[in-house]
């Protein structure tokens, strides 16, 4: 057997338990997005804080999934229309956070309803 190959296998075998241990030691993150305020909080996670990547990824994934389902289920009249080229998801979700926080009554909206209301105002169909 090739000496480099054997060394690589040995290093991989030695590193595997450390990778598994570090993955098992991670604290589970509870992300709640029942309301627009909770979704905005997830979207506005401070990247320097623990779990921020998971919150931001969840925010973007939630938005993408909700938007996809909404646009596919809209028969003739879409509730919002993205311009071409489409805006960056991170910018749109940062705008959503500002929109929710600009009016405290928006924070209690259902997360998907709040997102669609924001998108309808931000990207109306012409």
Buried (B, 14 or more C-beta within 10 A) or exposed (E): EEEEEEEEEEEEEEEEEEEEEEEEEEEEEEBEBEBBBBBBBBBBBEEEEEBBEBBBEBBBEBBEEBBEEBEEEEEEEBBBEBEEEEEEBEEBBBBBBEBBBEEEEBBEBBBBEBBBBBBBEBBEEE
